[in-house]
Amino acid sequence: MADSTAKGAGWATAFSVASVWFGTHVGGGFATGNQAIQYYVQYGWMASFLPMIAMGILALVLKEAMTMATTRNMYTYKEVFTELWAPYTKLEITMEIFNFVIILAAVGSAIAGAASLLTNYGIPYGVAVCIIGVILVFLVIFGVGVIIKASTVMSIVILIASFTMYFIAIANHSSQIGAVLASGEAQVGMAVWKTLVYSGFQCVAVPSMIAASSILNAKGVKRASLLGWLMNGLALTVSCIMLLGWHSEVIAAEATTLPNLFVCNTLGIGVLSVCYQVSLFFAFISTCVTTIFTMVQKFENKIFTNSISNIKVRRIIVAIIAILVCMCVSMVGLTNIIKYAYGYCGYLGLIVITVPMLTIGHKKNKEYIAAHPESVN
């Protein structure tokens, strides 16, 4: 935890914090292309710019949340949302509910994504889910440290593979992309609504950004929010523009679950395809292991404490329960999780995070800074 004297506003410091948001957003769900199609591409040419708007809304939300944290020396989302809702502090439970549900959806979608990759090798989906479940049990119990150490390297690999594919695929289908943009065809109402929903469920980044903002002052928060908006908005926009040109082929091939994998394989670049699949699989596994481990830490001293005294046994039991629940969620399939579970989390995020933070939070921050000008340093 950093005190106010250690907080900075340099661009390098701001970039490191913005990278936390980027890492949260650009994971397996983003890299599959499924989210891009579900929330943008299928609604027409507006997918070429609406991602920047979605990330802009989220950037404003994160700015208010991080400002509330840094000016008051708060380090957890619980503290921030208690302050947001004060004097009605019990409303902080709404953030707890959102965080719990979105974690279940995120891990469920990661298991579904990893299982979907295995189905490409002839493994039935249900069997693939069970295989992933067994792998996760062993990794959560014995291999968390290895996964955490390797995740940064594999994240870099998936980003390099994804963006290499994006630019090659855009060049390959530039005429198709141009035709979609020139057509002017779009479901405007749904496109705008889905943009709002996307920004809502991406509020999953709020807790980690609040924790990361401990090294920033108010000026640094603004810079981190700006950099994060550019990094995430441009990455999502490039992905959507690429898929605009390939959407009809993805639909025809019934490849909407893993559209980016279809594009990658169609390009016929063997090394790129292998790197993409391996890194994507690891991204899914890494998301599952680190998130489930966080859930274990949260509940290991809250359940079975009277009946089981050995904490290692409790951890194993909690991990298995968490994995089984997430496996059940994954059985509905990656597309349905992203469409429905993420969608409902988006509605909840808009109601309990986006709107309150941009109204109540903005007002409270403005008043607090006016009364405590030293807090911005």
C-alpha positions in Angstrom: 0.0 0.0 0.0 1.3 3.4 -0.9 0.8 6.5 1.1 0.1 9.9 -0.4 3.8 10.9 -0.5 4.7 8.0 -2.7 2.0 8.5 -5.2 2.9 9.7 -8.7 1.5 11.0 -11.9 4.2 10.1 -14.4 3.2 8.6 -17.8 5.2 5.4 -17.1 3.4 4.9 -13.7 0.1 5.6 -15.4 0.8 3.1 -18.1 1.6 0.4 -15.6 -1.8 0.9 -14.0 -3.6 1.1 -17.4 -1.9 -2.2 -18.3 -3.8 -3.8 -15.4 -7.1 -2.9 -17.1 -5.8 -4.0 -20.5 -4.8 -7.4 -19.0 -8.2 -7.8 -17.4 -10.0 -7.0 -20.7 -7.8 -8.6 -23.3 -8.0 -12.2 -22.1 -9.4 -15.4 -23.5 -12.9 -13.9 -24.0 -11.6 -11.1 -26.1 -9.1 -13.2 -28.0 -11.8 -15.7 -29.2 -13.6 -12.9 -31.0 -16.9 -14.2 -29.6 -17.5 -11.1 -27.5 -16.8 -8.8 -30.5 -19.4 -10.6 -32.6 -22.0 -10.9 -29.9 -21.9 -7.2 -28.8 -20.7 -5.3 -32.0 -20.1 -7.0 -35.3 -23.5 -8.7 -35.8 -25.2 -5.2 -35.6 -23.3 -3.8 -38.6 -20.8 -1.1 -39.6 -21.1 0.8 -36.3 -18.8 -1.8 -34.8 -16.0 0.2 -36.3 -16.3 2.9 -33.7 -18.7 1.8 -30.9 -15.9 0.0 -29.0 -14.2 3.3 -28.4 -17.4 4.7 -26.9 -17.9 1.6 -24.6 -14.3 1.9 -23.3 -14.7 5.6 -23.0 -17.7 5.1 -20.6 -15.7 2.6 -18.6 -12.7 4.9 -18.5 -14.9 7.6 -16.9 -16.2 5.1 -14.4 -12.7 3.9 -13.5 -11.5 7.5 -13.2 -14.2 8.2 -10.6 -13.6 5.0 -8.7 -9.8 5.4 -8.7 -10.1 9.1 -7.7 -12.3 8.1 -4.8 -9.7 5.6 -3.8 -6.5 7.7 -4.1 -7.9 10.9 -2.6 -9.1 9.0 0.5 -6.2 6.4 0.7 -8.5 3.5 0.1 -7.2 0.2 -1.3 -10.2 -2.1 -1.8 -13.4 -2.0 -3.8 -15.3 -2.6 -0.5 -14.0 0.6 1.0 -14.7 2.6 -2.2 -18.3 1.4 -2.6 -19.0 1.8 1.1 -18.0 5.4 0.6 -19.9 5.7 -2.6 -23.2 4.6 -1.0 -22.7 6.4 2.4 -24.7 6.9 4.5 -26.6 3.9 3.0 -23.5 1.8 3.4 -25.3 -1.6 3.2 -25.9 -0.9 -0.5 -22.2 -1.9 -1.0 -23.5 -5.5 -1.1 -24.7 -4.8 -4.7 -21.0 -4.6 -5.8 -20.3 -7.9 -3.9 -23.2 -9.6 -5.8 -21.9 -8.2 -9.2 -18.4 -9.3 -8.5 -19.4 -12.8 -7.4 -21.7 -13.4 -10.4 -19.3 -12.0 -13.0 -16.5 -14.2 -11.6 -18.7 -17.3 -12.0 -19.5 -16.2 -15.5 -15.9 -15.4 -16.4 -14.5 -18.8 -15.1 -17.5 -20.6 -16.7 -16.7 -19.0 -20.0 -13.0 -19.8 -19.7 -13.7 -23.4 -19.0 -16.2 -23.4 -22.0 -13.6 -21.8 -24.2 -10.9 -24.3 -23.3 -13.3 -27.2 -23.8 -14.3 -25.8 -27.2 -10.7 -25.8 -28.3 -10.4 -29.5 -27.3 -13.5 -30.3 -29.4 -11.5 -29.4 -32.5 -9.5 -32.6 -31.8 -12.6 -34.8 -31.7 -13.3 -34.7 -28.0 -17.0 -34.4 -27.1 -17.8 -31.1 -25.3 -19.0 -32.7 -22.1 -15.9 -34.9 -21.9 -13.7 -31.9 -22.6 -15.3 -29.9 -19.8 -14.5 -32.8 -17.4 -10.9 -32.9 -18.6 -10.5 -29.2 -18.0 -12.1 -29.6 -14.5 -9.6 -32.3 -13.5 -6.7 -30.2 -14.8 -7.9 -27.2 -12.8 -8.2 -29.2 -9.6 -4.5 -30.2 -9.8 -3.3 -26.7 -10.9 -5.3 -24.8 -8.2 -4.0 -27.2 -5.5 -0.4 -27.6 -6.7 0.4 -25.2 -9.6 -0.8 -21.7 -8.8 2.6 -20.3 -8.5 3.8 -21.7 -11.9 0.6 -20.4 -13.6 1.1 -16.9 -12.2 4.7 -16.8 -13.3 4.0 -18.0 -16.8 0.8 -16.0 -17.4 2.6 -12.8 -18.2 4.7 -14.5 -20.9 1.7 -16.3 -22.4 -0.4 -13.1 -22.4 2.3 -11.4 -24.5 2.3 -14.4 -26.9 -1.5 -14.3 -27.3 -1.4 -10.5 -27.9 1.4 -10.9 -30.5 -0.5 -13.8 -32.2 -3.8 -12.0 -32.1 -2.7 -8.7 -33.5 -0.6 -10.4 -36.2 -3.7 -12.2 -37.2 -5.9 -9.1 -37.0 -3.7 -7.1 -39.4 -3.1 -10.0 -41.9 -6.8 -10.8 -41.9 -7.8 -7.1 -42.4 -5.4 -6.9 -45.4 -6.7 -10.2 -46.7 -10.4 -9.0 -46.5 -10.0 -5.2 -47.0 -12.6 -5.1 -49.8 -15.2 -7.0 -47.7 -14.6 -4.6 -44.8 -14.9 -1.6 -47.1 -18.2 -3.0 -48.5 -19.7 -3.4 -45.0 -18.6 0.2 -44.0 -20.0 1.6 -47.3 -23.3 -0.2 -47.0 -24.3 1.8 -43.9 -26.4 -1.1 -42.7 -26.7 -1.3 -38.9 -29.2 -2.1 -36.2 -28.7 1.2 -34.5 -30.8 0.7 -31.4 -29.4 -2.7 -30.6 -25.9 -1.6 -31.4 -26.0 1.3 -29.0 -27.7 -0.8 -26.3 -25.2 -3.6 -26.5 -22.4 -1.0 -26.3 -23.8 0.1 -22.9 -24.2 -3.5 -21.8 -20.6 -4.3 -22.7 -19.3 -1.3 -20.7 -21.4 -2.6 -17.8 -20.0 -6.1 -17.6 -16.5 -4.8 -18.2 -16.8 -3.1 -14.8 -15.2 -6.4 -13.7 -12.0 -4.4 -14.0 -13.1 -2.0 -11.2 -11.7 -4.0 -8.2 -8.3 -4.6 -9.7 -8.0 -1.0 -10.9 -8.8 0.4 -7.5 -6.1 -1.8 -6.0 -3.6 -0.8 -8.7 -4.3 2.9 -8.3 -2.6 3.0 -4.9 0.5 4.2 -6.6 -1.2 7.2 -8.3 -2.3 10.6 -7.4 -5.4 12.4 -9.0 -3.4 13.5 -12.0 -2.0 10.0 -12.5 -5.5 8.6 -12.3 -6.5 10.8 -15.3 -3.5 9.7 -17.3 -4.1 6.0 -16.5 -7.8 6.4 -17.5 -6.8 8.1 -20.8 -4.1 5.5 -21.6 -6.5 2.6 -20.7 -9.2 4.0 -22.9 -6.8 4.2 -25.9 -5.3 0.8 -25.3 -8.5 -1.1 -24.7 -10.7 0.9 -27.2 -8.2 0.6 -30.1 -7.6 -3.2 -29.4 -11.3 -3.9 -29.4 -11.9 -1.7 -32.5 -9.2 -3.5 -34.5 -10.7 -6.8 -33.6 -14.2 -5.7 -34.6 -13.1 -4.2 -37.9 -11.3 -7.5 -38.8 -14.4 -9.5 -38.0 -16.7 -7.2 -40.0 -14.9 -8.5 -43.1 -15.1 -12.1 -42.1 -18.5 -12.2 -40.4 -20.4 -13.8 -43.3 -17.8 -16.6 -43.6 -17.8 -17.2 -39.9 -21.6 -17.6 -39.9 -21.5 -19.8 -43.0 -18.9 -22.1 -41.3 -20.9 -22.1 -38.0 -17.7 -20.9 -36.3 -19.3 -18.2 -34.0 -18.0 -19.9 -30.9 -14.3 -19.4 -31.8 -14.4 -17.0 -34.8 -10.9 -15.8 -34.5 -9.6 -19.4 -34.6 -11.6 -19.9 -37.8 -10.0 -16.8 -39.3 -6.6 -17.9 -38.2 -6.9 -21.4 -39.6 -8.4 -20.0 -42.9 -5.4 -17.7 -43.4 -3.3 -20.9 -43.6 -0.3 -19.7 -41.6 0.6 -22.9 -39.6 2.9 -21.4 -37.0 0.5 -18.5 -36.3 -2.3 -21.0 -35.8 -0.4 -23.2 -33.4 0.9 -20.2 -31.4 -2.6 -18.8 -31.2 -4.3 -22.0 -30.1 -1.7 -22.8 -27.4 -1.7 -19.3 -26.0 -5.5 -19.1 -26.1 -5.8 -22.4 -24.2 -3.3 -21.2 -21.6 -5.1 -17.9 -21.3 -8.3 -19.8 -20.5 -6.6 -22.0 -17.9 -4.7 -19.1 -16.4 -7.9 -17.2 -15.9 -9.6 -20.2 -14.3 -6.7 -21.0 -11.9 -6.0 -17.5 -10.7 -9.7 -16.6 -10.2 -10.6 -19.8 -8.5 -7.5 -19.4 -6.2 -8.9 -16.0 -5.3 -12.2 -17.5 -4.5 -10.6 -20.2 -2.3 -8.7 -17.5 -0.3 -12.0 -15.6 0.2 -14.0 -18.6 1.5 -11.4 -20.9 3.1 -11.9 -19.4 6.5 -15.7 -18.9 6.2 -17.0 -22.4 5.5 -16.4 -25.8 7.1 -14.3 -24.1 9.8 -16.2 -26.0 12.6 -16.2 -29.4 10.9 -12.7 -29.3 9.3 -9.8 -27.9 11.2 -7.1 -28.6 8.6 -6.9 -25.5 6.4 -5.3 -27.4 3.5 -8.2 -29.9 3.4 -10.6 -26.9 3.5 -8.8 -25.3 0.6 -9.0 -28.4 -1.5 -12.8 -28.9 -0.8 -13.5 -25.2 -1.5 -11.5 -25.4 -4.8 -13.4 -28.5 -5.9 -16.7 -27.0 -5.1 -15.8 -23.8 -7.0 -14.6 -25.7 -10.0 -17.7 -28.0 -10.0 -20.0 -24.9 -9.9 -18.1 -23.2 -12.8 -18.1 -26.5 -14.8 -21.9 -26.5 -14.5 -22.0 -22.9 -15.8 -19.7 -23.9 -18.7 -22.1 -26.6 -19.8 -24.4 -24.0 -21.4 -21.6 -23.1 -23.8 -19.2 -20.2 -24.4 -21.6 -18.3 -26.7 -24.6 -18.5 -24.3 -22.4 -17.5 -21.4 -21.2 -14.4 -23.2 -24.6 -13.6 -24.6 -26.7 -14.2 -21.5 -24.6 -14.3 -18.4 -22.3 -11.4 -19.4 -25.4 -9.6 -20.7 -27.2 -9.8 -17.4 -24.0 -8.9 -15.6 -23.9 -5.9 -17.9 -27.4 -4.8 -16.9 -26.4 -5.2 -13.2 -23.1 -3.3 -13.8 -24.9 -0.4 -15.4 -27.3 -0.1 -12.4 -25.0 -0.7 -9.5 -21.7 0.7 -10.8 -21.8 2.8 -14.0 -24.7 5.1 -13.2 -23.9 5.6 -9.4 -20.2 6.2 -10.0 -20.8 8.7 -12.8 -23.4 10.6 -10.7 -23.1 10.1 -7.0 -19.4 9.3 -7.2 -18.6 12.3 -9.4 -20.4 14.6 -7.1 -18.8 13.2 -4.0 -15.3 13.4 -5.5 -15.8 17.0 -6.6 -17.0 18.0 -3.2 -14.2 16.1 -1.4 -11.4 17.5 -3.5 -12.8 21.1 -3.0 -12.8 20.5 0.8 -9.4 18.7 0.8 -7.3 20.1 -2.1 -4.2 18.4 -0.6 -5.7 15.0 -1.4 -5.0 15.3 -5.1 -1.2 15.2 -4.6 
